[in-house]
Amino acid sequence: MAVDRRKADSWRLGLYLRRTRELLDLSYERAAEHIGCDVDWLVRVETGFASLSTRHVRHILERYQAADGPPVSGPR
């Protein structure tokens, strides 16, 4: 059975964004407000069901860096 590389990449990116949000102790509601998006969209992003452009990823991470708390590093 072939693996859809795009789906796997979306899932991994979503997992990273969810972990980042959780490390910052942000609820979906607070994170969506901080980012300027709908909660439903953020849930789809974090579960790998929404397509993201590089611009979207950059915007989310920039907004998370501006959130209360220390800058977030990548997964280890």
C-alpha positions in Angstrom: 0.0 0.0 0.0 1.5 3.3 -1.1 1.8 6.2 1.4 0.5 9.6 0.3 3.6 11.7 1.0 1.6 15.0 1.1 -0.9 13.6 3.6 2.0 12.3 5.8 3.7 15.7 5.6 0.5 17.5 6.5 0.0 15.2 9.5 3.5 15.8 10.8 3.3 19.5 10.3 -0.1 19.5 12.1 1.4 17.5 15.0 4.3 20.0 15.3 1.9 23.0 15.4 -0.3 21.3 18.0 2.6 20.5 20.2 3.8 24.1 19.8 0.4 25.4 20.8 0.2 23.1 23.8 3.7 24.1 25.0 2.5 27.6 25.0 -0.5 26.5 27.0 -2.9 28.0 24.5 -6.4 26.6 24.0 -7.8 26.2 20.5 -9.9 29.3 21.1 -7.0 31.5 22.4 -4.7 30.3 19.7 -7.2 30.9 16.9 -7.8 34.4 18.3 -4.1 35.0 18.5 -3.5 33.8 14.9 -6.7 35.4 13.5 -8.4 32.3 12.2 -11.4 30.1 12.9 -11.1 27.4 15.5 -12.4 24.8 13.0 -9.6 25.7 10.6 -7.0 25.4 13.3 -8.3 22.0 14.3 -8.2 20.9 10.6 -4.6 22.2 10.3 -3.4 20.3 13.5 -5.0 17.1 12.3 -3.6 17.3 8.8 -6.9 17.9 7.0 -6.2 21.4 5.8 -3.7 22.5 3.2 -1.1 25.0 4.3 1.0 27.4 2.3 4.5 28.4 3.5 3.0 31.8 4.2 0.3 30.2 6.5 3.0 28.2 8.4 5.2 31.3 8.8 2.3 33.4 10.0 1.2 30.8 12.6 4.7 30.4 14.0 5.3 34.1 14.1 2.1 34.6 16.1 3.1 31.8 18.4 6.5 33.4 19.0 4.6 36.6 20.0 2.4 34.7 22.4 3.2 34.7 26.1 6.0 32.3 26.9 9.5 31.4 25.6 10.2 30.9 21.9 9.5 27.4 20.8 12.1 25.1 19.4 11.5 22.1 17.1 10.7 18.6 18.2 13.6 16.5 19.6 
